[in-house]
Amino acid sequence: RHLVEDAEADLLTARSKADIAAEEVRSATLELDSQRITAAFGGTVTTRYAEIGQWVDPTETLFTLVDDSQREIEAHVDAADSVAVNVGQVVIVSSDAFPGLEWQESVVRLGAEAGSQQNANSIKVYVSLGSDSPVLHYGQQVNADIRTVWNSNTLKIPFAALSRHNGQTVVAVLEGEHARMKIIETGIEDFSMAEVKQGLSVGETVILLRGTTLKNGDKVYSRTLSK
């Protein structure tokens, strides 16, 4: 009986030691897990701000991770122009790295707040980047033309051909060797061109005034620039 009691005591001691060892393993596992940073998604690390062994605060940024499956373009639009930008609008994208290549994307979402870009308020506009795009690197700059209004069948002329007279838009048309002033109505505009809604026909030659004042009947000399 004495031997049985000793064996039971040894068993209880062994079980107690096993429980202590299991708790130590659990604590060590938790300690190890607390030192491991696990991302919420798989991707590519584009920037690392900390080195191995470096002490950091919980609020510090350790690295920048990009989700490879969620590529998109971040564009900055002047806040005054952003009211015309909406989700779903067509965006024509090009890159200086691929001369002559353009492809079509769309606006997927708008930033929630305005920021400062080149001393001007701007809104972030996020554009899709689908399978039609060439191979682009993270951070690579592209050109994005957001089509807020679009008319595929229109006549357009450069701003340099337009002038204002008595509150009306006027262009100078070349007729023979003389200028003829015509009142026109313009529509959609971009950074350099204006749509002509009426007052001008396809095939007419307009004169780029570039600050010059012309009157009806003024003689104009035309020349062809050599390349």
Secondary structure, 3 states (H helix, E strand, C coil): CHHHHHHHHHHHHHHHHHHHHHHHHHHHHHHHHHCCCCCCCCCEEEEECCCCCCCCCCCCCCEEEECCCCCEEEEEEECCCHHHCCCCCEEEEECCCCCCCEEEEEEEEEEEEEEEECCEEEEEEEEECCCCCCCCCCCCCCEEEECCCCCCCCEEEEHHHEEEECCEEEEEEEECCEEEEEEEEEEEECCCEEEEEECCCCCCCECCCCCCCCCCCCECCCCCCCC
